[in-house]
C-alpha cells in the first residue's frame, strides 16, 4: 500500500493496482514474450490455477524516499536486441505510472529471466 499525504488528505494506492497497471504496460511492449514469476507466491499460484498468465506476474513495486522503485521479470523473444527492448520498457513504465498516478518513478530494474523462440 502506497500512502501519500497532501493538503486534501491521504491517498492510498494498492500494490495490486500498480502491478496490474505496470504488467499491462510491459506486456504490450514489442519483444516481450511474457512475464516471469518474480517470487514463490506467484510460482505456486501458477501451478495451482488454470490461468498461466496474470497481469501482476513478474512485477514488484516498492516506495522509497526518492519515489517508486519497480522490479520487472520478463521473458523476451529470441533474436531481438535486448537493450532496445529494455529501454522501451523502462520509458513506457515510467510514463504510464507517472501519467496515471502523478508519482515519480526513481528506478525501473528489468531482469530478463528467459528467452522464448516464437
N, CA, C and O atoms as a Tinker XYZ file with bonds, in Angstrom:
   472  protein
     1  N      0.839000   -1.168000    0.000000    73     2
     2  CA     0.000000    0.000000    0.000000    64     1     3
     3  C      0.893000    1.243000    0.000000    63     2     4     5
     4  O      1.768000    1.386000    0.854000    81     3
     5  N      0.672000    2.108000   -0.931000    73     3     6
     6  CA     1.420000    3.369000   -1.031000    64     5     7
     7  C      0.532000    4.470000   -0.450000    63     6     8     9
     8  O     -0.595000    4.671000   -0.901000    81     7
     9  N      1.051000    5.183000    0.556000    73     7    10
    10  CA     0.307000    6.280000    1.194000    64     9    11
    11  C      0.943000    7.616000    0.826000    63    10    12    13
    12  O      2.154000    7.807000    0.942000    81    11
    13  N      0.085000    8.534000    0.378000    73    11    14
    14  CA     0.543000    9.876000    0.030000    64    13    15
    15  C     -0.336000   10.861000    0.798000    63    14    16    17
    16  O     -1.564000   10.778000    0.763000    81    15
    17  N      0.312000   11.787000    1.486000    73    15    18
    18  CA    -0.437000   12.811000    2.201000    64    17    19
    19  C     -0.238000   14.148000    1.502000    63    18    20    21
    20  O      0.885000   14.530000    1.174000    81    19
    21  N     -1.348000   14.856000    1.279000    73    19    22
    22  CA    -1.273000   16.207000    0.729000    64    21    23
    23  C     -2.292000   17.081000    1.457000    63    22    24    25
    24  O     -2.896000   16.643000    2.436000    81    23
    25  N     -2.481000   18.283000    0.996000    73    23    26
    26  CA    -3.371000   19.215000    1.687000    64    25    27
    27  C     -4.839000   18.783000    1.627000    63    26    28    29
    28  O     -5.647000   19.252000    2.429000    81    27
    29  N     -5.191000   17.910000    0.706000    73    27    30
    30  CA    -6.565000   17.425000    0.606000    64    29    31
    31  C     -6.854000   16.234000    1.517000    63    30    32    33
    32  O     -8.011000   15.957000    1.833000    81    31
    33  N     -5.809000   15.538000    1.936000    73    31    34
    34  CA    -5.992000   14.371000    2.791000    64    33    35
    35  C     -4.972000   13.293000    2.467000    63    34    36    37
    36  O     -3.862000   13.581000    2.020000    81    35
    37  N     -5.366000   12.043000    2.701000    73    35    38
    38  CA    -4.488000   10.902000    2.493000    64    37    39
    39  C     -4.980000   10.104000    1.284000    63    38    40    41
    40  O     -6.169000    9.815000    1.152000    81    39
    41  N     -4.042000    9.759000    0.414000    73    39    42
    42  CA    -4.344000    8.940000   -0.757000    64    41    43
    43  C     -3.615000    7.616000   -0.581000    63    42    44    45
    44  O     -2.413000    7.597000   -0.315000    81    43
    45  N     -4.342000    6.506000   -0.730000    73    43    46
    46  CA    -3.740000    5.182000   -0.643000    64    45    47
    47  C     -3.946000    4.461000   -1.970000    63    46    48    49
    48  O     -5.065000    4.369000   -2.475000    81    47
    49  N     -2.854000    3.954000   -2.523000    73    47    50
    50  CA    -2.903000    3.216000   -3.776000    64    49    51
    51  C     -2.397000    1.809000   -3.494000    63    50    52    53
    52  O     -1.315000    1.632000   -2.934000    81    51
    53  N     -3.176000    0.816000   -3.878000    73    51    54
    54  CA    -2.830000   -0.567000   -3.545000    64    53    55
    55  C     -1.713000   -1.101000   -4.433000    63    54    56    57
    56  O     -1.492000   -0.625000   -5.547000    81    55
    57  N     -1.027000   -2.090000   -3.913000    73    55    58
    58  CA     0.038000   -2.772000   -4.643000    64    57    59
    59  C     -0.532000   -3.458000   -5.889000    63    58    60    61
    60  O      0.119000   -3.502000   -6.933000    81    59
    61  N     -1.734000   -3.984000   -5.774000    73    59    62
    62  CA    -2.369000   -4.657000   -6.900000    64    61    63
    63  C     -2.629000   -3.725000   -8.071000    63    62    64    65
    64  O     -2.498000   -4.126000   -9.228000    81    63
    65  N     -2.995000   -2.489000   -7.778000    73    63    66
    66  CA    -3.229000   -1.519000   -8.847000    64    65    67
    67  C     -1.947000   -1.264000   -9.636000    63    66    68    69
    68  O     -1.954000   -1.280000  -10.866000    81    67
    69  N     -0.838000   -1.027000   -8.913000    73    67    70
    70  CA     0.437000   -0.788000   -9.585000    64    69    71
    71  C      0.869000   -2.003000  -10.398000    63    70    72    73
    72  O      1.333000   -1.870000  -11.531000    81    71
    73  N      0.714000   -3.179000   -9.817000    73    71    74
    74  CA     1.132000   -4.398000  -10.508000    64    73    75
    75  C      0.356000   -4.606000  -11.794000    63    74    76    77
    76  O      0.941000   -4.966000  -12.816000    81    75
    77  N     -0.934000   -4.389000  -11.764000    73    75    78
    78  CA    -1.743000   -4.573000  -12.968000    64    77    79
    79  C     -1.470000   -3.482000  -14.002000    63    78    80    81
    80  O     -1.404000   -3.770000  -15.197000    81    79
    81  N     -1.313000   -2.249000  -13.563000    73    79    82
    82  CA    -1.009000   -1.141000  -14.467000    64    81    83
    83  C      0.318000   -1.381000  -15.184000    63    82    84    85
    84  O      0.407000   -1.248000  -16.404000    81    83
    85  N      1.339000   -1.733000  -14.421000    73    83    86
    86  CA     2.665000   -1.944000  -14.991000    64    85    87
    87  C      2.707000   -3.229000  -15.810000    63    86    88    89
    88  O      3.320000   -3.263000  -16.877000    81    87
    89  N      2.063000   -4.284000  -15.323000    73    87    90
    90  CA     2.042000   -5.543000  -16.053000    64    89    91
    91  C      1.412000   -5.416000  -17.424000    63    90    92    93
    92  O      1.911000   -5.980000  -18.397000    81    91
    93  N      0.319000   -4.680000  -17.505000    73    91    94
    94  CA    -0.322000   -4.463000  -18.805000    64    93    95
    95  C      0.545000   -3.615000  -19.729000    63    94    96    97
    96  O      0.586000   -3.863000  -20.934000    81    95
    97  N      1.235000   -2.619000  -19.182000    73    95    98
    98  CA     2.103000   -1.769000  -19.997000    64    97    99
    99  C      3.285000   -2.566000  -20.545000    63    98   100   101
   100  O      3.637000   -2.426000  -21.716000    81    99
   101  N      3.891000   -3.393000  -19.711000    73    99   102
   102  CA     5.053000   -4.169000  -20.140000    64   101   103
   103  C      4.662000   -5.227000  -21.163000    63   102   104   105
   104  O      5.372000   -5.431000  -22.148000    81   103
   105  N      3.549000   -5.896000  -20.938000    73   103   106
   106  CA     3.114000   -6.962000  -21.846000    64   105   107
   107  C      2.817000   -6.451000  -23.245000    63   106   108   109
   108  O      2.888000   -7.212000  -24.210000    81   107
   109  N      2.486000   -5.177000  -23.366000    73   107   110
   110  CA     2.176000   -4.624000  -24.680000    64   109   111
   111  C      3.418000   -4.128000  -25.425000    63   110   112   113
   112  O      3.308000   -3.701000  -26.575000    81   111
   113  N      4.591000   -4.176000  -24.796000    73   111   114
   114  CA     5.821000   -3.727000  -25.452000    64   113   115
   115  C      6.303000   -4.760000  -26.464000    63   114   116   117
   116  O      6.145000   -5.964000  -26.263000    81   115
   117  N      6.891000   -4.274000  -27.552000    73   115   118
   118  CA     7.430000   -5.147000  -28.589000    64   117   119
   119  C      8.608000   -5.939000  -28.049000    63   118   120   121
   120  O      9.483000   -5.384000  -27.384000    81   119
   121  N      8.631000   -7.234000  -28.333000    73   119   122
   122  CA     9.737000   -8.079000  -27.924000    64   121   123
   123  C      9.531000   -8.797000  -26.621000    63   122   124   125
   124  O     10.319000   -9.676000  -26.274000    81   123
   125  N      8.478000   -8.445000  -25.874000    73   123   126
   126  CA     8.200000   -9.117000  -24.613000    64   125   127
   127  C      7.290000  -10.309000  -24.909000    63   126   128   129
   128  O      6.147000  -10.146000  -25.335000    81   127
   129  N      7.824000  -11.509000  -24.672000    73   127   130
   130  CA     7.055000  -12.724000  -24.919000    64   129   131
   131  C      6.173000  -13.068000  -23.735000    63   130   132   133
   132  O      5.210000  -13.819000  -23.884000    81   131
   133  N      6.480000  -12.535000  -22.566000    73   131   134
   134  CA     5.680000  -12.794000  -21.381000    64   133   135
   135  C      6.381000  -12.297000  -20.139000    63   134   136   137
   136  O      7.464000  -11.715000  -20.194000    81   135
   137  N      5.735000  -12.540000  -19.031000    73   135   138
   138  CA     6.287000  -12.153000  -17.742000    64   137   139
   139  C      6.668000  -13.415000  -16.980000    63   138   140   141
   140  O      5.978000  -14.430000  -17.076000    81   139
   141  N      7.749000  -13.360000  -16.231000    73   139   142
   142  CA     8.202000  -14.488000  -15.423000    64   141   143
   143  C      7.762000  -14.273000  -13.979000    63   142   144   145
   144  O      7.527000  -13.140000  -13.558000    81   143
   145  N      7.651000  -15.350000  -13.232000    73   143   146
   146  CA     7.288000  -15.235000  -11.824000    64   145   147
   147  C      8.420000  -14.570000  -11.059000    63   146   148   149
   148  O      9.585000  -14.933000  -11.218000    81   147
   149  N      8.072000  -13.589000  -10.224000    73   147   150
   150  CA     9.103000  -12.852000   -9.502000    64   149   151
   151  C      9.302000  -13.345000   -8.077000    63   150   152   153
   152  O     10.286000  -12.976000   -7.434000    81   151
   153  N      8.396000  -14.166000   -7.571000    73   151   154
   154  CA     8.559000  -14.694000   -6.224000    64   153   155
   155  C      7.862000  -16.052000   -6.111000    63   154   156   157
   156  O      7.189000  -16.499000   -7.039000    81   155
   157  N      8.035000  -16.687000   -4.968000    73   155   158
   158  CA     7.487000  -18.035000   -4.772000    64   157   159
   159  C      5.956000  -18.033000   -4.790000    63   158   160   161
   160  O      5.344000  -18.979000   -5.286000    81   159
   161  N      5.342000  -16.992000   -4.260000    73   159   162
   162  CA     3.875000  -16.924000   -4.219000    64   161   163
   163  C      3.287000  -16.955000   -5.631000    63   162   164   165
   164  O      2.295000  -17.638000   -5.884000    81   163
   165  N      3.907000  -16.211000   -6.542000    73   163   166
   166  CA     3.417000  -16.200000   -7.916000    64   165   167
   167  C      3.658000  -17.544000   -8.590000    63   166   168   169
   168  O      2.842000  -17.976000   -9.404000    81   167
   169  N      4.761000  -18.213000   -8.269000    73   167   170
   170  CA     5.040000  -19.524000   -8.835000    64   169   171
   171  C      4.041000  -20.574000   -8.382000    63   170   172   173
   172  O      3.593000  -21.394000   -9.183000    81   171
   173  N      3.692000  -20.553000   -7.110000    73   171   174
   174  CA     2.712000  -21.509000   -6.583000    64   173   175
   175  C      1.334000  -21.231000   -7.165000    63   174   176   177
   176  O      0.598000  -22.165000   -7.484000    81   175
   177  N      0.977000  -19.966000   -7.307000    73   175   178
   178  CA    -0.312000  -19.612000   -7.906000    64   177   179
   179  C     -0.411000  -20.122000   -9.340000    63   178   180   181
   180  O     -1.467000  -20.598000   -9.757000    81   179
   181  N      0.670000  -20.028000  -10.088000    73   179   182
   182  CA     0.667000  -20.508000  -11.469000    64   181   183
   183  C      0.532000  -22.022000  -11.543000    63   182   184   185
   184  O     -0.058000  -22.550000  -12.487000    81   183
   185  N      1.077000  -22.725000  -10.550000    73   183   186
   186  CA     0.979000  -24.181000  -10.542000    64   185   187
   187  C     -0.443000  -24.677000  -10.258000    63   186   188   189
   188  O     -0.888000  -25.665000  -10.843000    81   187
   189  N     -1.145000  -23.992000   -9.364000    73   187   190
   190  CA    -2.431000  -24.492000   -8.908000    64   189   191
   191  C     -3.643000  -23.925000   -9.630000    63   190   192   193
   192  O     -4.766000  -24.353000   -9.362000    81   191
   193  N     -3.452000  -22.993000  -10.522000    73   191   194
   194  CA    -4.592000  -22.432000  -11.245000    64   193   195
   195  C     -4.479000  -22.751000  -12.720000    63   194   196   197
   196  O     -3.404000  -23.092000  -13.212000    81   195
   197  N     -5.579000  -22.642000  -13.414000    73   195   198
   198  CA    -5.595000  -22.950000  -14.847000    64   197   199
   199  C     -4.996000  -21.829000  -15.678000    63   198   200   201
   200  O     -4.414000  -22.079000  -16.733000    81   199
   201  N     -5.134000  -20.600000  -15.211000    73   199   202
   202  CA    -4.553000  -19.482000  -15.957000    64   201   203
   203  C     -3.049000  -19.528000  -15.835000    63   202   204   205
   204  O     -2.516000  -19.737000  -14.745000    81   203
   205  N     -2.368000  -19.338000  -16.928000    73   203   206
   206  CA    -0.906000  -19.373000  -16.922000    64   205   207
   207  C     -0.289000  -17.987000  -16.801000    63   206   208   209
   208  O      0.870000  -17.863000  -16.406000    81   207
   209  N     -1.044000  -16.943000  -17.136000    73   207   210
   210  CA    -0.509000  -15.590000  -17.027000    64   209   211
   211  C     -1.460000  -14.718000  -16.220000    63   210   212   213
   212  O     -2.678000  -14.888000  -16.261000    81   211
   213  N     -0.877000  -13.792000  -15.493000    73   211   214
   214  CA    -1.626000  -12.818000  -14.705000    64   213   215
   215  C     -1.062000  -11.444000  -15.007000    63   214   216   217
   216  O      0.100000  -11.314000  -15.391000    81   215
   217  N     -1.881000  -10.423000  -14.834000    73   215   218
   218  CA    -1.400000   -9.078000  -15.131000    64   217   219
   219  C     -0.387000   -8.583000  -14.107000    63   218   220   221
   220  O      0.387000   -7.674000  -14.407000    81   219
   221  N     -0.372000   -9.157000  -12.905000    73   219   222
   222  CA     0.605000   -8.727000  -11.900000    64   221   223
   223  C      1.818000   -9.648000  -11.832000    63   222   224   225
   224  O      2.665000   -9.490000  -10.953000    81   223
   225  N      1.908000  -10.592000  -12.735000    73   223   226
   226  CA     3.006000  -11.549000  -12.728000    64   225   227
   227  C      4.317000  -10.861000  -13.093000    63   226   228   229
   228  O      4.392000  -10.142000  -14.090000    81   227
   229  N      5.345000  -11.084000  -12.285000    73   227   230
   230  CA     6.661000  -10.548000  -12.573000    64   229   231
   231  C      6.871000   -9.096000  -12.207000    63   230   232   233
   232  O      7.852000   -8.493000  -12.644000    81   231
   233  N      5.981000   -8.513000  -11.419000    73   231   234
   234  CA     6.077000   -7.089000  -11.075000    64   233   235
   235  C      6.178000   -6.928000   -9.562000    63   234   236   237
   236  O      5.375000   -7.483000   -8.812000    81   235
   237  N      7.175000   -6.163000   -9.125000    73   235   238
   238  CA     7.328000   -5.814000   -7.710000    64   237   239
   239  C      7.513000   -4.306000   -7.634000    63   238   240   241
   240  O      8.388000   -3.752000   -8.300000    81   239
   241  N      6.685000   -3.634000   -6.818000    73   239   242
   242  CA     6.755000   -2.175000   -6.673000    64   241   243
   243  C      7.026000   -1.838000   -5.214000    63   242   244   245
   244  O      6.351000   -2.334000   -4.312000    81   243
   245  N      8.032000   -0.981000   -4.994000    73   243   246
   246  CA     8.355000   -0.511000   -3.651000    64   245   247
   247  C      8.351000    1.004000   -3.638000    63   246   248   249
   248  O      8.645000    1.644000   -4.648000    81   247
   249  N      8.017000    1.576000   -2.489000    73   247   250
   250  CA     8.024000    3.035000   -2.334000    64   249   251
   251  C      9.241000    3.431000   -1.513000    63   250   252   253
   252  O      9.371000    3.040000   -0.353000    81   251
   253  N     10.134000    4.209000   -2.122000    73   251   254
   254  CA    11.341000    4.694000   -1.455000    64   253   255
   255  C     11.177000    6.183000   -1.173000    63   254   256   257
   256  O     10.151000    6.776000   -1.506000    81   255
   257  N     12.194000    6.782000   -0.559000    73   255   258
   258  CA    12.143000    8.215000   -0.300000    64   257   259
   259  C     12.245000    9.010000   -1.600000    63   258   260   261
   260  O     11.714000   10.117000   -1.691000    81   259
   261  N     12.929000    8.449000   -2.616000    73   259   262
   262  CA    13.092000    9.133000   -3.900000    64   261   263
   263  C     11.875000    8.981000   -4.804000    63   262   264   265
   264  O     11.691000    9.787000   -5.717000    81   263
   265  N     11.058000    7.993000   -4.580000    73   263   266
   266  CA     9.904000    7.714000   -5.435000    64   265   267
   267  C      9.649000    6.222000   -5.475000    63   266   268   269
   268  O      9.962000    5.504000   -4.526000    81   267
   269  N      9.088000    5.766000   -6.558000    73   267   270
   270  CA     8.778000    4.352000   -6.705000    64   269   271
   271  C      9.949000    3.612000   -7.330000    63   270   272   273
   272  O     10.635000    4.129000   -8.213000    81   271
   273  N     10.162000    2.401000   -6.859000    73   271   274
   274  CA    11.162000    1.517000   -7.429000    64   273   275
   275  C     10.429000    0.296000   -7.963000    63   274   276   277
   276  O      9.685000   -0.353000   -7.228000    81   275
   277  N     10.634000   -0.021000   -9.239000    73   275   278
   278  CA     9.902000   -1.089000   -9.906000    64   277   279
   279  C     10.878000   -2.162000  -10.364000    63   278   280   281
   280  O     11.872000   -1.862000  -11.025000    81   279
   281  N     10.593000   -3.423000  -10.010000    73   279   282
   282  CA    11.359000   -4.567000  -10.493000    64   281   283
   283  C     10.470000   -5.367000  -11.432000    63   282   284   285
   284  O      9.324000   -5.675000  -11.102000    81   283
   285  N     11.003000   -5.705000  -12.605000    73   283   286
   286  CA    10.256000   -6.455000  -13.610000    64   285   287
   287  C     11.034000   -7.700000  -14.002000    63   286   288   289
   288  O     12.241000   -7.636000  -14.239000    81   287
   289  N     10.351000   -8.825000  -14.069000    73   287   290
   290  CA    10.940000  -10.074000  -14.523000    64   289   291
   291  C     10.232000  -10.456000  -15.820000    63   290   292   293
   292  O      9.034000  -10.738000  -15.827000    81   291
   293  N     11.000000  -10.460000  -16.934000    73   291   294
   294  CA    10.373000  -10.646000  -18.237000    64   293   295
   295  C     10.985000  -11.820000  -18.995000    63   294   296   297
   296  O     12.076000  -12.295000  -18.680000    81   295
   297  N     10.239000  -12.270000  -20.008000    73   295   298
   298  CA    10.705000  -13.250000  -20.977000    64   297   299
   299  C     10.703000  -12.538000  -22.324000    63   298   300   301
   300  O      9.683000  -11.984000  -22.731000    81   299
   301  N     11.840000  -12.549000  -23.018000    73   299   302
   302  CA    11.945000  -11.837000  -24.292000    64   301   303
   303  C     11.910000  -12.816000  -25.455000    63   302   304   305
   304  O     12.161000  -14.010000  -25.289000    81   303
   305  N     11.600000  -12.299000  -26.623000    73   303   306
   306  CA    11.592000  -13.082000  -27.843000    64   305   307
   307  C     13.023000  -13.257000  -28.329000    63   306   308   309
   308  O     13.790000  -12.296000  -28.380000    81   307
   309  N     13.376000  -14.469000  -28.681000    73   307   310
   310  CA    14.723000  -14.791000  -29.138000    64   309   311
   311  C     15.040000  -14.061000  -30.447000    63   310   312   313
   312  O     14.202000  -13.978000  -31.345000    81   311
   313  N     16.259000  -13.538000  -30.534000    73   311   314
   314  CA    16.732000  -12.925000  -31.764000    64   313   315
   315  C     16.561000  -11.425000  -31.832000    63   314   316   317
   316  O     16.968000  -10.808000  -32.816000    81   315
   317  N     15.974000  -10.823000  -30.819000    73   315   318
   318  CA    15.787000   -9.374000  -30.807000    64   317   319
   319  C     16.829000   -8.721000  -29.904000    63   318   320   321
   320  O     17.399000   -9.370000  -29.027000    81   319
   321  N     17.068000   -7.446000  -30.126000    73   319   322
   322  CA    18.042000   -6.682000  -29.356000    64   321   323
   323  C     17.473000   -6.413000  -27.954000    63   322   324   325
   324  O     16.510000   -5.662000  -27.798000    81   323
   325  N     18.078000   -7.032000  -26.954000    73   323   326
   326  CA    17.563000   -6.946000  -25.586000    64   325   327
   327  C     17.674000   -5.530000  -25.030000    63   326   328   329
   328  O     16.767000   -5.077000  -24.332000    81   327
   329  N     18.757000   -4.826000  -25.321000    73   327   330
   330  CA    18.920000   -3.479000  -24.768000    64   329   331
   331  C     17.849000   -2.529000  -25.294000    63   330   332   333
   332  O     17.388000   -1.658000  -24.556000    81   331
   333  N     17.448000   -2.675000  -26.545000    73   331   334
   334  CA    16.391000   -1.833000  -27.103000    64   333   335
   335  C     15.052000   -2.162000  -26.443000    63   334   336   337
   336  O     14.269000   -1.262000  -26.135000    81   335
   337  N     14.794000   -3.449000  -26.227000    73   335   338
   338  CA    13.555000   -3.863000  -25.567000    64   337   339
   339  C     13.498000   -3.284000  -24.155000    63   338   340   341
   340  O     12.467000   -2.756000  -23.739000    81   339
   341  N     14.598000   -3.383000  -23.425000    73   339   342
   342  CA    14.633000   -2.896000  -22.036000    64   341   343
   343  C     14.461000   -1.385000  -21.981000    63   342   344   345
   344  O     13.737000   -0.885000  -21.120000    81   343
   345  N     15.107000   -0.645000  -22.876000    73   343   346
   346  CA    14.937000    0.817000  -22.895000    64   345   347
   347  C     13.494000    1.198000  -23.179000    63   346   348   349
   348  O     12.967000    2.138000  -22.584000    81   347
   349  N     12.860000    0.478000  -24.078000    73   347   350
   350  CA    11.455000    0.730000  -24.394000    64   349   351
   351  C     10.567000    0.468000  -23.177000    63   350   352   353
   352  O      9.656000    1.243000  -22.888000    81   351
   353  N     10.837000   -0.622000  -22.471000    73   351   354
   354  CA    10.053000   -0.971000  -21.281000    64   353   355
   355  C     10.223000    0.082000  -20.198000    63   354   356   357
   356  O      9.247000    0.506000  -19.580000    81   355
   357  N     11.454000    0.502000  -19.968000    73   355   358
   358  CA    11.721000    1.492000  -18.912000    64   357   359
   359  C     10.985000    2.793000  -19.191000    63   358   360   361
   360  O     10.360000    3.356000  -18.292000    81   359
   361  N     11.051000    3.275000  -20.424000    73   359   362
   362  CA    10.380000    4.544000  -20.720000    64   361   363
   363  C      8.863000    4.401000  -20.674000    63   362   364   365
   364  O      8.175000    5.316000  -20.222000    81   363
   365  N      8.327000    3.267000  -21.136000    73   363   366
   366  CA     6.873000    3.078000  -21.114000    64   365   367
   367  C      6.348000    2.940000  -19.693000    63   366   368   369
   368  O      5.299000    3.496000  -19.366000    81   367
   369  N      7.057000    2.210000  -18.848000    73   367   370
   370  CA     6.637000    2.050000  -17.448000    64   369   371
   371  C      6.697000    3.385000  -16.724000    63   370   372   373
   372  O      5.765000    3.753000  -16.009000    81   371
   373  N      7.785000    4.102000  -16.909000    73   371   374
   374  CA     7.936000    5.402000  -16.252000    64   373   375
   375  C      6.806000    6.352000  -16.677000    63   374   376   377
   376  O      6.189000    7.002000  -15.833000    81   375
   377  N      6.542000    6.430000  -17.976000    73   375   378
   378  CA     5.494000    7.318000  -18.483000    64   377   379
   379  C      4.115000    6.887000  -17.978000    63   378   380   381
   380  O      3.334000    7.727000  -17.530000    81   379
   381  N      3.810000    5.596000  -18.045000    73   379   382
   382  CA     2.491000    5.095000  -17.656000    64   381   383
   383  C      2.202000    5.362000  -16.186000    63   382   384   385
   384  O      1.119000    5.835000  -15.843000    81   383
   385  N      3.158000    5.066000  -15.321000    73   383   386
   386  CA     2.947000    5.248000  -13.878000    64   385   387
   387  C      2.859000    6.729000  -13.525000    63   386   388   389
   388  O      1.986000    7.127000  -12.753000    81   387
   389  N      3.740000    7.538000  -14.073000    73   387   390
   390  CA     3.717000    8.964000  -13.742000    64   389   391
   391  C      2.464000    9.644000  -14.285000    63   390   392   393
   392  O      1.929000   10.554000  -13.652000    81   391
   393  N      1.995000    9.212000  -15.446000    73   391   394
   394  CA     0.778000    9.789000  -16.027000    64   393   395
   395  C     -0.467000    9.368000  -15.246000    63   394   396   397
   396  O     -1.365000   10.183000  -15.035000    81   395
   397  N     -0.530000    8.111000  -14.817000    73   395   398
   398  CA    -1.718000    7.594000  -14.135000    64   397   399
   399  C     -1.809000    8.034000  -12.679000    63   398   400   401
   400  O     -2.905000    8.259000  -12.167000    81   399
   401  N     -0.658000    8.161000  -12.005000    73   399   402
   402  CA    -0.694000    8.430000  -10.571000    64   401   403
   403  C     -0.087000    9.766000  -10.160000    63   402   404   405
   404  O     -0.423000   10.293000   -9.099000    81   403
   405  N      0.790000   10.315000  -10.970000    73   403   406
   406  CA     1.469000   11.540000  -10.596000    64   405   407
   407  C      2.669000   11.302000   -9.691000    63   406   408   409
   408  O      3.299000   12.260000   -9.244000    81   407
   409  N      2.998000   10.038000   -9.410000    73   407   410
   410  CA     4.140000    9.709000   -8.575000    64   409   411
   411  C      5.393000    9.563000   -9.423000    63   410   412   413
   412  O      5.330000    9.111000  -10.566000    81   411
   413  N      6.531000    9.948000   -8.858000    73   411   414
   414  CA     7.802000    9.859000   -9.570000    64   413   415
   415  C      8.336000    8.431000   -9.489000    63   414   416   417
   416  O      8.321000    7.816000   -8.423000    81   415
   417  N      8.802000    7.914000  -10.609000    73   415   418
   418  CA     9.437000    6.596000  -10.660000    64   417   419
   419  C     10.944000    6.815000  -10.644000    63   418   420   421
   420  O     11.508000    7.345000  -11.602000    81   419
   421  N     11.595000    6.409000   -9.562000    73   419   422
   422  CA    13.035000    6.644000   -9.440000    64   421   423
   423  C     13.853000    5.572000  -10.142000    63   422   424   425
   424  O     14.884000    5.879000  -10.741000    81   423
   425  N     13.413000    4.316000  -10.081000    73   423   426
   426  CA    14.167000    3.224000  -10.693000    64   425   427
   427  C     13.227000    2.221000  -11.339000    63   426   428   429
   428  O     12.154000    1.924000  -10.812000    81   427
   429  N     13.644000    1.704000  -12.486000    73   427   430
   430  CA    12.973000    0.569000  -13.115000    64   429   431
   431  C     14.065000   -0.453000  -13.403000    63   430   432   433
   432  O     14.913000   -0.244000  -14.270000    81   431
   433  N     14.034000   -1.561000  -12.666000    73   431   434
   434  CA    15.001000   -2.641000  -12.847000    64   433   435
   435  C     14.338000   -3.739000  -13.666000    63   434   436   437
   436  O     13.292000   -4.260000  -13.279000    81   435
   437  N     14.942000   -4.093000  -14.799000    73   435   438
   438  CA    14.384000   -5.118000  -15.680000    64   437   439
   439  C     15.312000   -6.329000  -15.647000    63   438   440   441
   440  O     16.500000   -6.217000  -15.951000    81   439
   441  N     14.765000   -7.491000  -15.274000    73   439   442
   442  CA    15.509000   -8.734000  -15.244000    64   441   443
   443  C     14.979000   -9.638000  -16.352000    63   442   444   445
   444  O     13.799000   -9.989000  -16.370000    81   443
   445  N     15.857000  -10.008000  -17.267000    73   443   446
   446  CA    15.473000  -10.921000  -18.350000    64   445   447
   447  C     15.713000  -12.333000  -17.832000    63   446   448   449
   448  O     16.857000  -12.775000  -17.721000    81   447
   449  N     14.634000  -13.036000  -17.517000    73   447   450
   450  CA    14.737000  -14.367000  -16.919000    64   449   451
   451  C     14.808000  -15.487000  -17.939000    63   450   452   453
   452  O     15.341000  -16.556000  -17.644000    81   451
   453  N     14.277000  -15.260000  -19.143000    73   451   454
   454  CA    14.288000  -16.330000  -20.148000    64   453   455
   455  C     14.120000  -15.730000  -21.531000    63   454   456   457
   456  O     13.768000  -14.562000  -21.694000    81   455
   457  N     14.384000  -16.574000  -22.523000    73   455   458
   458  CA    14.142000  -16.210000  -23.922000    64   457   459
   459  C     13.205000  -17.244000  -24.511000    63   458   460   461
   460  O     13.295000  -18.431000  -24.199000    81   459
   461  N     12.315000  -16.789000  -25.356000    73   459   462
   462  CA    11.332000  -17.689000  -25.969000    64   461   463
   463  C     11.466000  -17.604000  -27.468000    63   462   464   465
   464  O     11.565000  -16.510000  -28.024000    81   463
   465  N     11.470000  -18.723000  -28.118000    73   463   466
   466  CA    11.580000  -18.783000  -29.566000    64   465   467
   467  C     10.175000  -18.815000  -30.160000    63   466   468   469
   468  O      9.482000  -19.828000  -30.054000    81   467
   469  N      9.751000  -17.728000  -30.777000    73   467   470
   470  CA     8.393000  -17.673000  -31.334000    64   469   471
   471  C      8.434000  -17.656000  -32.830000    63   470   472
   472  O      7.387000  -17.611000  -33.476000    81   471
